[in-house]
Amino acid sequence: MRRCLECAQKEPDRACVDCQYFIQPSPLRRVPSSPVRVLLEDGYGKQYPARILVLSTTEFGLETEAPVPGRYVIRLQENLWVEVAGVSFKGKNNVHLFDILCVHRKQETARRLSREEYQLLAGSTGELIYEVTRHLPEHLQDLVREKLLAEVEKSELINALKVGVVMKYESGRFRFLSGQADLGLPMEETEKLMRQAIRQAEHRREVIISADGKKVFDLHCVPFDYRSGGLLALDITGVIEKERKMHRQEMQVYREAIAAVTGGASVPGR
C-alpha cells in the first residue's frame, strides 16, 4: 500500500505504466499505441474524462481526476458498457488502477473484456485495420489492408486515430469496437455509405462534413459479407485546419517575396 506513496515522493516523474506493481506483467498486459479517451460516469450521472494508459482483460490503468475509490460506468456504446471500481492504493497523482467489475453486452454480462474488445482497445493502427479486414475473403485481405494503410499514411492521418473510431455494422446496426465513442459521426450518411459498400461488395471511402460544418470525417467502409461490414472513421478536422494554416503561411511568404521584388507594388491577394 505504501509503494505508490513512496514512489510519488521519491520518483514523482516515473510513469505508472512502467511499474510492475501497477498492473503486473503478463501476456494480457498491454499499453495502447495511444491513450484511449473515455468518460467515467458516477451513480449521480456526473462524468469525468479519462484516458486508458494500460490495460488487461480485467483492469484499466486510467489517468483521470475522478475521485478514488469510487464506482463508475464507462459507456463504450449503447449496448456495451463497463462497470469499474478505483483502487486507491495503486497509482499516484491522477493515475489509478481500476478493476473491471462487470462488462455488459446487450443481454449478457461478463467479468472481463472479450478478446475482440481487448485487442481493439490495446491495438495499434495496423492491428485496428487488421481487425476490420480479417472477415474478408482471404484473397482480398492483404490487398485491402495495404490500401487502407497506404491511404492513412499518405494523408498523414495516423495521428488522427487518437480521435477515431472502429465499428462493426451488422443487420442494420453499428456496434462500437474501439476509439472515441462520442466522435459525433453523422450516422445517417455513414450508414448510407456502409450500405453501398456492402451492396457493391467493395471498399468504399468518402470524406464527409458534419451538419454544422465544424467537423470533417474520413470514412472507410469494408464489407464482410452480404449483411455486415467494418467501419474505420477518422476525425480529420485538425489535419484539414493544419493544411489550411500551412497554405496561408505559404501565401504570406509569397506576398512578402513579391512585395520585396516590386518595391511594395500591388501584390496578388492583398
N, C-alpha and C positions, 0 to 999 in steps of 0.2 A: 504493500500500500504506500510505503514511503518512497519507492523508487522514482515515481514521477515527480514528487515534491522535491527530492534531491536533485533530479535532472534539471528541473526548472530553475533551481538556484545555481548549480554548477555548470550546466551546459544549456543555457536558455535558447541558443540558436540551433541546437540539434533537432532535426526533424523526427517526429514520432514514427513516420513511415519507415525510417531506417532502424528502428528499435525492435529487437526480437521479443521484448517483453510486451509491446503494444498489441500486435497480432502475431502470434508465433509462426515462424516459417513452416510452410507445408506446401504440397503441390497445388493447393487450392487458395493460397495467399497470393493476391495479385495487386499490383499498382496500376491503375488505368493509365493509358497513354497521355491523357489529360484529365484533370479532376472533373467529375461528373456533377453538375449542378442539380440540386433537388430542393424541395421545401419540406420542412418538418412542421407538422400541424399538431398542436396540443388538444386536449379534451375540450377546450373552450373555443376552438376554431382559430386561435392565433397562430400565425405562420412565421417560421424562421428560415431564412435562406441558409443553405448548407452546401458543402462540396464533399463528395466522396473521394478521399485521398488514397485509401487502401481498403481492400475487402476480401472476404472469403464467402462461402455459401451461407455462413451463419453469423457473420459480424461485419459491421461497417466501421471504418475509421473516418470520422467526419470532422471537418472544420466548420464550426458554427457558434453563434452566440446564444443558442438555445440553452436554457437552464438545465444543468445536470446535477443529480439524477432527475429523470423525468421520462414519461412515456409519450411517444409521438407516432404519427402516421405519415408515411411517405407515399404519396399517390403518384404512381408511375403512369397510370392510365385509368380510364373509367372503371374497368373491370380488373385492375391489378393494383393492389396497394400492400404496403409492408408495415407491420407494427414493430417498432423498435423501442429499446429502453437504454438510456445512457448509463454508463458505468463510471461513477465519479472518481474512482481511484486509479483509472487507467487513462493517461493523457495529461496534457498541460496546456496552459494558456487557453486558446479556443479550440484545441484539437482533443477529441474524446473518442473513446470506444463506445459503440452502440451495439448491443446484442439484438439479433433478429428474433423476435418473439413469435411472429406468425406472418406467413405470406398468403394473401387472399387472391384467388384467381377465379372469377365468376362464381361458380357454386362449390368450389373446392378450396381447401386450405392446406398449408404445409408448414413445416418448421424451418425450412431452408429454401434458398433460391434454387430454381431448377437449373439444369445445365445451360439451357438456352439463355435464361435471364442473366446468369452469372457471366457467361462468355461475352455477352454483348455489353454489359456494364464495364467489364475489365478489358475489353478488346481494343486493339489498335485500329487505325484506319483500314489497314489491309484485312484484319480479322472481321471488321464490320462488313466490308464488301464481300468477303468470303461467305459470311453467314447469309447475306442477302441472296447470293447466287448459288448456294450449294444444292438447291432443289431443282436447278435447271438440268436438262439432259446433259449427260457427261460430255458429249462432243461440243457443247456450247459454253461450258463453264469457263474455261481458260480465256476464250475469246472475249466474253462479256466482262470478265474481271479485268483483263488488260485494258479494255476500252474505258471502263469506269475509273481505274487508277490513273490512266493517261489524262483523262479529262479533268480529274481532280487536281493533279499536279500541274497541268498546263494552265489552268485557270487560277492557280495559287489559292485553291480553296482548302488546302489541307488544314490550315489554321481555323477555318470556318466550322470544322467539325465540332469545335467547342460549343457552337450554337447550332447544332444539327440534331437530326432525329432519324432513327431507323424504325420502320413499322412493317407489319405484315398485313396484307389485305386478303380476306377470305370470306366468301359467301356474303359479300356486300358490306363488310365491316372492317375497319382498320384496328389492328392490335399493336399497341406501343411495345417496342422491344428495348430501345436504348436511346440515350441522348436527353435533350431538353424537352420535357413533357409539355411545357407551356410555350412552345415556339410560336404559336399564333398562325398556323397554316390556314389558308383559305381552303377548307375541306371540300367544298363543292367542286372547285376547279381541280383539286388534287385527285378526287375520286374519278372525275371525268377522264383525266389523263391515265389513271391506273386502269380504267375500263378499256381505254383504247389500246393500251399495251397488251392486255390480256386477249382482247378480241383479235388483234393483229399478230399476236404471238411473237412480239419483238420488243426489244428495249426501247423505251421512249424517254426523251429528255426535253424539258421545257423550263424556261425561266419565266416566272410569273410575279406580278406585283400585287401586294395586298390592296384591299378595297380603299383604304385611306391613303395609299400611295407612299407609306412610310417604310415599308419593308420589301426587299427583293429576295425571292427564293429560287434556288436551283434544284429542280426535282428530277430524280432518276427513278423510273418505274421499270421493274424487271418481272415479266410473267413467269410463274412457276408451272401452271397448268391452265386448264380452261376456266377455272374459277378463283384462282389465287395468284398472288404476286408479292414482291417486296418493294418497299419504298425507301430510298435514301434522299432525305430532304436537307438542304443546307441554307441557312440564312446568310446570304452574301451581301447584305446591306453595307456592312463595314468595308468589304472589299471594293464594292462599287464606289463608295464615297472616297476611299483611298485613291482609286484610279482617277476620279474627278479632281481631287486635290492635286495629284501629280500633273494632270493636264493643265490645270490653272497655273501651276508653278512654271511649267514649261512655256506657256503662253506669255507669262510675265517676263521671263528671261528673254524670250523672242522680242517682245516690245521694247525692252530696255536696250537690247542689242541694236535694233533698228533705229531707236532714238539716238543712240550714241553715234551711229554712222551718218545719220541725216542731220545731226546737229539739233535735234528736238523737233524736226518737222512732223507732220501728221503721221501717226502710227496706226496701222490697221487694228481695229477692235477697241480703240480708245473712245 
